[in-house]
């Protein structure tokens, strides 16, 4: 299929122009195989893995079928998650840019239904999750009379997530002659039954899996205790030259805790999991895509549908239970011909699960030693040296400050001492405070004898009850431990001593009793106030209130931005901390 061009697939010129403008040179294998069959009117079953280009494989022919003179739904696309709905809608917008009368709209849970009802008026292509599509069908706000094409994207995932009844009811309500496309990463009995019930002699289009993980992704793991994960992650990120990184956790609580800890260490980070509102989700993903946030901490809700080519590294902060989830996670990097890196933290029995991943992926995952504090400091010093070197090579150099240097030289200080002192001052101002961990000791990253870590390695409470958030069901918000703050009396002197230099403290009238977590506050502040990364300091959660430290000069900006906002669905007071 290497010689096939988009011009060979039967696409119209406006569509071809859009494809060309986007820089696509040749169709992927699934596109080359599926598009001609779809345009011929056949039902198809498309089997291909994530990242194979299957979205364009069904969007391109779907656009060809739209009658621009008919302002009614003609194409219906079912997708398992809100994120994937948005991604598909964005792809429709890009590929259909030369179709001026095209009207497409996404519908999914977590967004105002009245706004979606307005969007459905005149929509020719509808992309939605099964549950929300059923809502619109029952309300009569989604017409199916003129549907020509129904697409089920990631049919296996939708069935696994419990959407069988909704999917069958949707397909059963559509009357007339329509074409059905089933796209799935795997073929199992449930998918086969669905195809047998609703497909009309479908043609199978399959892209063979040579390997489940691509060669461009360098995979490795570190043996790390649970209590050392934040420190090890900080060291790795300092050692890596990355622009964007995704960190996967198994629970919402772990996401909140990791996000808070990384923000406190000066990283620009945000979180993504099922308790976050859809509006905030979209803001988080856009900030991450634009590079305003360098770290995205997420549960598996982001493993599918997060399509950002510039992700340099994926970290499995918690190793997933299912090898297939591992594949989807690390597939967020190494995209669009780029190289990528995937790192996993394991300890104790996790090693055996990692071996299962190796067998499943038919790839070797190498063990690496945790970087020492000295190695990290050396790397930071090298980065600082290079930045100063580049500055010196600029034409301006240090002209505005040469008189200060001259004065120091006149006072008897050597150029070496002056430069060394300035290097040290810069290093202190931008450095991150590290901590000693057991993994630093000889043989400290081996074995599983740490009692404090055993519970989680055996499938502790978070894994058994809160679920791994695999499908974002349930989950209890809030951190019962409140970061060690039990809500006892806090005197003014204590509050003053807790506030770092150059920071201001803000009082928020919502706390642990309402289920508020530090990561939730951090995400809201960064999203709403649009402050620079690293401007947020320590966050303390008490039973009925929270205290948030922000960079001096940003306090009023944050307070103004949070006015009228809600936490856990309730408004809250926000002001400068009066006890300081």
C-alpha positions, 0 to 999 in steps of 0.5 A, a space after each residue: 500500500 505504500 504507493 497509494 495516494 489520496 488522489 487514488 481513493 475517490 475523494 473530491 477536490 475540496 477534500 483533497 485540498 484540505 488533506 494537502 493543506 494539513 500536510 498529509 502526503 500519503 494515506 495510512 494503511 487503514 485509510 487506503 483500505 477502508 475509504 474506497 470500500 466506504 465510498 462504494 456503499 459497503 458496510 465495513 468492519 475496520 480493525 486497527 490499533 490506536 494511532 493508525 489514522 482510523 479517524 480520518 478513515 471514516 471522516 473523509 468518506 463521511 464528508 463526501 456523503 453530506 448533502 449541503 442543501 439538507 440541514 438535518 443529521 445525515 451522519 451519526 458517529 458514536 464514540 466512547 468518551 467525551 475526549 474522543 468526541 471532541 477529537 473527532 469533531 476537531 478532525 471533522 472541522 479540519 478535513 471539512 474546512 473547504 465545505 462552507 455549508 458543513 454543520 457538525 456538532 458534538 454531544 456528550 455528557 457533562 455539558 449543558 444539554 440546552 446548548 447541545 439542543 441548539 447545536 443540533 438544529 441544522 447539524 448534518 453530522 453528529 458526534 456523540 457518546 451513546 448515553 447523551 445520544 439516547 437523551 436526545 433521541 428520547 427528547 426528540 431533539 435528534 432526528 434520524 429520518 435522513 441518516 445515511 451513515 452510522 459509525 461506531 468508533 471503538 466499538 469494543 470500548 463502548 461495549 466494555 464500558 456498558 453501552 450495549 443497550 444504548 448502542 442497540 437502542 440507537 441502531 434499532 431506532 434508525 429506519 430506512 437504508 443506511 450504511 454502518 461502519 464498525 471500527 474496533 481495536 479488537 474483535 471479540 464475541 460482543 463485537 461480533 454479535 453487534 455486527 451480526 445484528 446490525 451489519 449488512 454483509 460487512 466487508 472486513 478491513 484489518 491492519 495487521 499488528 506486527 507489534 503492539 508498541 512502536 520501535 520509536 518509543 524507548 521503554 524502561 522502568 524504575 523500582 520505586 517505593 510509593 513514598 518515593 515516587 514524587 521525588 523520583 519523578 522530579 529527578 527524571 523530569 529534571 534529567 529529561 529534555 522534554 516539552 510535554 509529558 503525561 503522567 498516568 495514575 490509577 486513581 483520582 486521589 493519586 492524580 490530585 496528590 501527585 499534581 499538588 506535589 509537583 506544583 509545589 516543586 515548581 513544575 507547571 502541571 494540571 490534572 485530568 480525571 472524571 471528577 473534573 467538569 467538562 468545561 475545565 477538561 477542555 481548558 486543561 487539554 488546550 493549555 497542555 496542547 499550547 504548552 502552557 502546562 508541561 505536565 498532564 497528570 491523568 487517569 486512564 480517561 485521557 489514554 484514549 482520545 488525547 491526540 497531541 503529537 508533541 508529547 515527549 515522555 509518558 510516565 506510568 506513575 502507577 502501573 496499569 492492571 491491564 496490559 492493553 491499558 499500558 499500550 494505550 497509555 504509552 501510545 500518547 508519545 512517539 506519534 507522527 513519526 517522532 521518537 518518544 519515551 515511556 517510563 514505568 514505576 514498579 515495586 514488589 509484585 508490580 514486577 510480575 505485572 510488568 513481565 505480563 506487559 512484556 509478553 503482551 507487547 512482545 517487547 523488552 522493557 529495560 530496568 534503569 537506576 534512579 538518578 542520584 541527587 548529585 546527577 540531577 544537580 550536575 544536569 541542572 548545572 549543565 543546563 544553567 551553563 549552556 543558557 549563560 553561554 548562549 546569553 554571552 554569545 548574544 550581541 547585547 551580552 551583559 551590557 546593562 550590568 557591566 558597571 556592577 561587575 567593574 565595581 566588584 572587580 575594583 573592590 578586589 573580587 576576582 572574575 571567577 569569584 563573581 561568576 561563581 557567586 552569580 551562578 550560585 544565586 541563579 541556581 538557588 532561585 530556580 532550583 528545586 528542593 530535593 530529598 533523600 530517599 531509600 532508593 539512593 542507598 546501595 541496593 535501595 531500589 531492590 526488593 519489597 520489604 518495606 511494610 509501608 508499601 506492601 498494602 498498595 502493592 497487594 492491591 490496597 484499598 484505593 485499588 480495590 474499592 475506589 477502582 482504578 478509575 478505569 472507566 471513571 465510575 464512582 470514586 470518592 472525592 476528597 482526601 481524608 488525611 487533608 495533607 496532615 492538617 486535621 483542622 485544629 486551631 491555627 494561630 496567626 503566628 503559625 500562619 505567618 510562618 507557613 507563608 513562603 517569602 514572596 507569596 501571599 495567602 488566600 482564604 477559600 471557604 471550602 475544605 475537606 468536609 465538602 470533599 475538596 482536594 488540593 489538586 482540584 483547587 490548583 487546577 481551578 486557579 491555573 485554569 481560571 486565573 491564567 497565571 504563570 506556571 510556578 505561581 502557585 505555592 503550598 495548598 493546605 486543606 482544613 475541614 471547612 476552609 483551604 489556604 492557598 499561597 500565590 506569588 505576590 502580585 497575583 493574589 488579586 488576580 486570582 481572587 477576582 478570577 475565582 469570584 462566582 466559581 463553584 467547588 463541588 457544585 457550591 459557591 465559596 467565599 474567596 479573599 486574602 487571609 485575614 489572620 496574617 
